[in-house]
């Protein structure tokens, strides 16, 4: 029966730690921007710049 009290105390301590981490992240502004993440995936293709290596033909074989 004493193990239940110990597990209960440990779970309360872990819950308090997670709650404190949540409060700290909210105060630092982690959850302020709710619009950008929802549309970021729509504009990812425009941000990628083509690489010069991609335009070269593949499988060039040197013949000796």
Phi and psi restraints in degrees (range 20) as a CNS / XPLOR table:
assign (resid 1 and name C) (resid 2 and name N)
       (resid 2 and name CA) (resid 2 and name C) 1.0 -70.2 20.0 2
assign (resid 2 and name N) (resid 2 and name CA)
       (resid 2 and name C) (resid 3 and name N) 1.0 -25.3 20.0 2
assign (resid 2 and name C) (resid 3 and name N)
       (resid 3 and name CA) (resid 3 and name C) 1.0 -66.1 20.0 2
assign (resid 3 and name N) (resid 3 and name CA)
       (resid 3 and name C) (resid 4 and name N) 1.0 -32.7 20.0 2
assign (resid 3 and name C) (resid 4 and name N)
       (resid 4 and name CA) (resid 4 and name C) 1.0 -64.5 20.0 2
assign (resid 4 and name N) (resid 4 and name CA)
       (resid 4 and name C) (resid 5 and name N) 1.0 -41.3 20.0 2
assign (resid 4 and name C) (resid 5 and name N)
       (resid 5 and name CA) (resid 5 and name C) 1.0 -66.5 20.0 2
assign (resid 5 and name N) (resid 5 and name CA)
       (resid 5 and name C) (resid 6 and name N) 1.0 -38.1 20.0 2
assign (resid 5 and name C) (resid 6 and name N)
       (resid 6 and name CA) (resid 6 and name C) 1.0 -67.7 20.0 2
assign (resid 6 and name N) (resid 6 and name CA)
       (resid 6 and name C) (resid 7 and name N) 1.0 -44.1 20.0 2
assign (resid 6 and name C) (resid 7 and name N)
       (resid 7 and name CA) (resid 7 and name C) 1.0 -65.5 20.0 2
assign (resid 7 and name N) (resid 7 and name CA)
       (resid 7 and name C) (resid 8 and name N) 1.0 -37.0 20.0 2
assign (resid 7 and name C) (resid 8 and name N)
       (resid 8 and name CA) (resid 8 and name C) 1.0 -64.0 20.0 2
assign (resid 8 and name N) (resid 8 and name CA)
       (resid 8 and name C) (resid 9 and name N) 1.0 -43.1 20.0 2
assign (resid 8 and name C) (resid 9 and name N)
       (resid 9 and name CA) (resid 9 and name C) 1.0 -64.8 20.0 2
assign (resid 9 and name N) (resid 9 and name CA)
       (resid 9 and name C) (resid 10 and name N) 1.0 -42.5 20.0 2
assign (resid 9 and name C) (resid 10 and name N)
       (resid 10 and name CA) (resid 10 and name C) 1.0 -64.7 20.0 2
assign (resid 10 and name N) (resid 10 and name CA)
       (resid 10 and name C) (resid 11 and name N) 1.0 -41.1 20.0 2
assign (resid 10 and name C) (resid 11 and name N)
       (resid 11 and name CA) (resid 11 and name C) 1.0 -67.6 20.0 2
assign (resid 11 and name N) (resid 11 and name CA)
       (resid 11 and name C) (resid 12 and name N) 1.0 -34.6 20.0 2
assign (resid 11 and name C) (resid 12 and name N)
       (resid 12 and name CA) (resid 12 and name C) 1.0 -67.5 20.0 2
assign (resid 12 and name N) (resid 12 and name CA)
       (resid 12 and name C) (resid 13 and name N) 1.0 -40.4 20.0 2
assign (resid 12 and name C) (resid 13 and name N)
       (resid 13 and name CA) (resid 13 and name C) 1.0 -64.3 20.0 2
assign (resid 13 and name N) (resid 13 and name CA)
       (resid 13 and name C) (resid 14 and name N) 1.0 -43.5 20.0 2
assign (resid 13 and name C) (resid 14 and name N)
       (resid 14 and name CA) (resid 14 and name C) 1.0 -64.0 20.0 2
assign (resid 14 and name N) (resid 14 and name CA)
       (resid 14 and name C) (resid 15 and name N) 1.0 -40.7 20.0 2
assign (resid 14 and name C) (resid 15 and name N)
       (resid 15 and name CA) (resid 15 and name C) 1.0 -63.6 20.0 2
assign (resid 15 and name N) (resid 15 and name CA)
       (resid 15 and name C) (resid 16 and name N) 1.0 -39.3 20.0 2
assign (resid 15 and name C) (resid 16 and name N)
       (resid 16 and name CA) (resid 16 and name C) 1.0 -65.7 20.0 2
assign (resid 16 and name N) (resid 16 and name CA)
       (resid 16 and name C) (resid 17 and name N) 1.0 -39.7 20.0 2
assign (resid 16 and name C) (resid 17 and name N)
       (resid 17 and name CA) (resid 17 and name C) 1.0 -62.5 20.0 2
assign (resid 17 and name N) (resid 17 and name CA)
       (resid 17 and name C) (resid 18 and name N) 1.0 -45.7 20.0 2
assign (resid 17 and name C) (resid 18 and name N)
       (resid 18 and name CA) (resid 18 and name C) 1.0 -64.9 20.0 2
assign (resid 18 and name N) (resid 18 and name CA)
       (resid 18 and name C) (resid 19 and name N) 1.0 -36.8 20.0 2
assign (resid 18 and name C) (resid 19 and name N)
       (resid 19 and name CA) (resid 19 and name C) 1.0 -65.6 20.0 2
assign (resid 19 and name N) (resid 19 and name CA)
       (resid 19 and name C) (resid 20 and name N) 1.0 -41.6 20.0 2
assign (resid 19 and name C) (resid 20 and name N)
       (resid 20 and name CA) (resid 20 and name C) 1.0 -64.5 20.0 2
assign (resid 20 and name N) (resid 20 and name CA)
       (resid 20 and name C) (resid 21 and name N) 1.0 -41.3 20.0 2
assign (resid 20 and name C) (resid 21 and name N)
       (resid 21 and name CA) (resid 21 and name C) 1.0 -62.8 20.0 2
assign (resid 21 and name N) (resid 21 and name CA)
       (resid 21 and name C) (resid 22 and name N) 1.0 -39.4 20.0 2
assign (resid 21 and name C) (resid 22 and name N)
       (resid 22 and name CA) (resid 22 and name C) 1.0 -64.4 20.0 2
assign (resid 22 and name N) (resid 22 and name CA)
       (resid 22 and name C) (resid 23 and name N) 1.0 -45.2 20.0 2
assign (resid 22 and name C) (resid 23 and name N)
       (resid 23 and name CA) (resid 23 and name C) 1.0 -63.7 20.0 2
assign (resid 23 and name N) (resid 23 and name CA)
       (resid 23 and name C) (resid 24 and name N) 1.0 -40.5 20.0 2
assign (resid 23 and name C) (resid 24 and name N)
       (resid 24 and name CA) (resid 24 and name C) 1.0 -64.6 20.0 2
assign (resid 24 and name N) (resid 24 and name CA)
       (resid 24 and name C) (resid 25 and name N) 1.0 -42.1 20.0 2
assign (resid 24 and name C) (resid 25 and name N)
       (resid 25 and name CA) (resid 25 and name C) 1.0 -67.7 20.0 2
assign (resid 25 and name N) (resid 25 and name CA)
       (resid 25 and name C) (resid 26 and name N) 1.0 -34.1 20.0 2
assign (resid 25 and name C) (resid 26 and name N)
       (resid 26 and name CA) (resid 26 and name C) 1.0 -68.4 20.0 2
assign (resid 26 and name N) (resid 26 and name CA)
       (resid 26 and name C) (resid 27 and name N) 1.0 -40.7 20.0 2
assign (resid 26 and name C) (resid 27 and name N)
       (resid 27 and name CA) (resid 27 and name C) 1.0 -67.4 20.0 2
assign (resid 27 and name N) (resid 27 and name CA)
       (resid 27 and name C) (resid 28 and name N) 1.0 -29.2 20.0 2
assign (resid 27 and name C) (resid 28 and name N)
       (resid 28 and name CA) (resid 28 and name C) 1.0 -82.1 20.0 2
assign (resid 28 and name N) (resid 28 and name CA)
       (resid 28 and name C) (resid 29 and name N) 1.0 -5.2 20.0 2
assign (resid 28 and name C) (resid 29 and name N)
       (resid 29 and name CA) (resid 29 and name C) 1.0 89.4 20.0 2
assign (resid 29 and name N) (resid 29 and name CA)
       (resid 29 and name C) (resid 30 and name N) 1.0 22.5 20.0 2
assign (resid 29 and name C) (resid 30 and name N)
       (resid 30 and name CA) (resid 30 and name C) 1.0 -62.8 20.0 2
assign (resid 30 and name N) (resid 30 and name CA)
       (resid 30 and name C) (resid 31 and name N) 1.0 -31.8 20.0 2
assign (resid 30 and name C) (resid 31 and name N)
       (resid 31 and name CA) (resid 31 and name C) 1.0 -109.5 20.0 2
assign (resid 31 and name N) (resid 31 and name CA)
       (resid 31 and name C) (resid 32 and name N) 1.0 21.2 20.0 2
assign (resid 31 and name C) (resid 32 and name N)
       (resid 32 and name CA) (resid 32 and name C) 1.0 -71.7 20.0 2
assign (resid 32 and name N) (resid 32 and name CA)
       (resid 32 and name C) (resid 33 and name N) 1.0 -42.2 20.0 2
assign (resid 32 and name C) (resid 33 and name N)
       (resid 33 and name CA) (resid 33 and name C) 1.0 -91.2 20.0 2
assign (resid 33 and name N) (resid 33 and name CA)
       (resid 33 and name C) (resid 34 and name N) 1.0 107.2 20.0 2
assign (resid 33 and name C) (resid 34 and name N)
       (resid 34 and name CA) (resid 34 and name C) 1.0 -104.8 20.0 2
assign (resid 34 and name N) (resid 34 and name CA)
       (resid 34 and name C) (resid 35 and name N) 1.0 -10.2 20.0 2
assign (resid 34 and name C) (resid 35 and name N)
       (resid 35 and name CA) (resid 35 and name C) 1.0 -92.2 20.0 2
assign (resid 35 and name N) (resid 35 and name CA)
       (resid 35 and name C) (resid 36 and name N) 1.0 -45.2 20.0 2
assign (resid 35 and name C) (resid 36 and name N)
       (resid 36 and name CA) (resid 36 and name C) 1.0 -59.0 20.0 2
assign (resid 36 and name N) (resid 36 and name CA)
       (resid 36 and name C) (resid 37 and name N) 1.0 -45.3 20.0 2
assign (resid 36 and name C) (resid 37 and name N)
       (resid 37 and name CA) (resid 37 and name C) 1.0 -60.4 20.0 2
assign (resid 37 and name N) (resid 37 and name CA)
       (resid 37 and name C) (resid 38 and name N) 1.0 -28.1 20.0 2
assign (resid 37 and name C) (resid 38 and name N)
       (resid 38 and name CA) (resid 38 and name C) 1.0 -75.0 20.0 2
assign (resid 38 and name N) (resid 38 and name CA)
       (resid 38 and name C) (resid 39 and name N) 1.0 -24.7 20.0 2
assign (resid 38 and name C) (resid 39 and name N)
       (resid 39 and name CA) (resid 39 and name C) 1.0 -110.2 20.0 2
assign (resid 39 and name N) (resid 39 and name CA)
       (resid 39 and name C) (resid 40 and name N) 1.0 -3.1 20.0 2
assign (resid 39 and name C) (resid 40 and name N)
       (resid 40 and name CA) (resid 40 and name C) 1.0 -61.6 20.0 2
assign (resid 40 and name N) (resid 40 and name CA)
       (resid 40 and name C) (resid 41 and name N) 1.0 -38.8 20.0 2
assign (resid 40 and name C) (resid 41 and name N)
       (resid 41 and name CA) (resid 41 and name C) 1.0 -68.0 20.0 2
assign (resid 41 and name N) (resid 41 and name CA)
       (resid 41 and name C) (resid 42 and name N) 1.0 -20.0 20.0 2
assign (resid 41 and name C) (resid 42 and name N)
       (resid 42 and name CA) (resid 42 and name C) 1.0 -76.5 20.0 2
assign (resid 42 and name N) (resid 42 and name CA)
       (resid 42 and name C) (resid 43 and name N) 1.0 -23.2 20.0 2
assign (resid 42 and name C) (resid 43 and name N)
       (resid 43 and name CA) (resid 43 and name C) 1.0 -114.1 20.0 2
assign (resid 43 and name N) (resid 43 and name CA)
       (resid 43 and name C) (resid 44 and name N) 1.0 10.7 20.0 2
assign (resid 43 and name C) (resid 44 and name N)
       (resid 44 and name CA) (resid 44 and name C) 1.0 -63.0 20.0 2
assign (resid 44 and name N) (resid 44 and name CA)
       (resid 44 and name C) (resid 45 and name N) 1.0 -36.3 20.0 2
assign (resid 44 and name C) (resid 45 and name N)
       (resid 45 and name CA) (resid 45 and name C) 1.0 -66.6 20.0 2
assign (resid 45 and name N) (resid 45 and name CA)
       (resid 45 and name C) (resid 46 and name N) 1.0 -30.3 20.0 2
assign (resid 45 and name C) (resid 46 and name N)
       (resid 46 and name CA) (resid 46 and name C) 1.0 -75.6 20.0 2
assign (resid 46 and name N) (resid 46 and name CA)
       (resid 46 and name C) (resid 47 and name N) 1.0 -23.9 20.0 2
assign (resid 46 and name C) (resid 47 and name N)
       (resid 47 and name CA) (resid 47 and name C) 1.0 -82.6 20.0 2
assign (resid 47 and name N) (resid 47 and name CA)
       (resid 47 and name C) (resid 48 and name N) 1.0 -19.8 20.0 2
assign (resid 47 and name C) (resid 48 and name N)
       (resid 48 and name CA) (resid 48 and name C) 1.0 -80.4 20.0 2
assign (resid 48 and name N) (resid 48 and name CA)
       (resid 48 and name C) (resid 49 and name N) 1.0 124.9 20.0 2
assign (resid 48 and name C) (resid 49 and name N)
       (resid 49 and name CA) (resid 49 and name C) 1.0 -96.4 20.0 2
assign (resid 49 and name N) (resid 49 and name CA)
       (resid 49 and name C) (resid 50 and name N) 1.0 137.5 20.0 2
assign (resid 49 and name C) (resid 50 and name N)
       (resid 50 and name CA) (resid 50 and name C) 1.0 -66.2 20.0 2
assign (resid 50 and name N) (resid 50 and name CA)
       (resid 50 and name C) (resid 51 and name N) 1.0 141.9 20.0 2
assign (resid 50 and name C) (resid 51 and name N)
       (resid 51 and name CA) (resid 51 and name C) 1.0 -89.9 20.0 2
assign (resid 51 and name N) (resid 51 and name CA)
       (resid 51 and name C) (resid 52 and name N) 1.0 145.4 20.0 2
assign (resid 51 and name C) (resid 52 and name N)
       (resid 52 and name CA) (resid 52 and name C) 1.0 -64.1 20.0 2
assign (resid 52 and name N) (resid 52 and name CA)
       (resid 52 and name C) (resid 53 and name N) 1.0 -29.1 20.0 2
assign (resid 52 and name C) (resid 53 and name N)
       (resid 53 and name CA) (resid 53 and name C) 1.0 -71.6 20.0 2
assign (resid 53 and name N) (resid 53 and name CA)
       (resid 53 and name C) (resid 54 and name N) 1.0 -25.8 20.0 2
assign (resid 53 and name C) (resid 54 and name N)
       (resid 54 and name CA) (resid 54 and name C) 1.0 -70.3 20.0 2
assign (resid 54 and name N) (resid 54 and name CA)
       (resid 54 and name C) (resid 55 and name N) 1.0 -25.2 20.0 2
assign (resid 54 and name C) (resid 55 and name N)
       (resid 55 and name CA) (resid 55 and name C) 1.0 -82.9 20.0 2
assign (resid 55 and name N) (resid 55 and name CA)
       (resid 55 and name C) (resid 56 and name N) 1.0 -10.4 20.0 2
assign (resid 55 and name C) (resid 56 and name N)
       (resid 56 and name CA) (resid 56 and name C) 1.0 -80.3 20.0 2
assign (resid 56 and name N) (resid 56 and name CA)
       (resid 56 and name C) (resid 57 and name N) 1.0 146.7 20.0 2
assign (resid 56 and name C) (resid 57 and name N)
       (resid 57 and name CA) (resid 57 and name C) 1.0 -64.7 20.0 2
assign (resid 57 and name N) (resid 57 and name CA)
       (resid 57 and name C) (resid 58 and name N) 1.0 146.4 20.0 2
assign (resid 57 and name C) (resid 58 and name N)
       (resid 58 and name CA) (resid 58 and name C) 1.0 -87.9 20.0 2
assign (resid 58 and name N) (resid 58 and name CA)
       (resid 58 and name C) (resid 59 and name N) 1.0 159.6 20.0 2
assign (resid 58 and name C) (resid 59 and name N)
       (resid 59 and name CA) (resid 59 and name C) 1.0 59.4 20.0 2
assign (resid 59 and name N) (resid 59 and name CA)
       (resid 59 and name C) (resid 60 and name N) 1.0 49.5 20.0 2
assign (resid 59 and name C) (resid 60 and name N)
       (resid 60 and name CA) (resid 60 and name C) 1.0 -74.7 20.0 2
assign (resid 60 and name N) (resid 60 and name CA)
       (resid 60 and name C) (resid 61 and name N) 1.0 125.9 20.0 2
assign (resid 60 and name C) (resid 61 and name N)
       (resid 61 and name CA) (resid 61 and name C) 1.0 -112.8 20.0 2
assign (resid 61 and name N) (resid 61 and name CA)
       (resid 61 and name C) (resid 62 and name N) 1.0 128.4 20.0 2
assign (resid 61 and name C) (resid 62 and name N)
       (resid 62 and name CA) (resid 62 and name C) 1.0 -86.9 20.0 2
assign (resid 62 and name N) (resid 62 and name CA)
       (resid 62 and name C) (resid 63 and name N) 1.0 127.2 20.0 2
assign (resid 62 and name C) (resid 63 and name N)
       (resid 63 and name CA) (resid 63 and name C) 1.0 -104.1 20.0 2
assign (resid 63 and name N) (resid 63 and name CA)
       (resid 63 and name C) (resid 64 and name N) 1.0 135.0 20.0 2
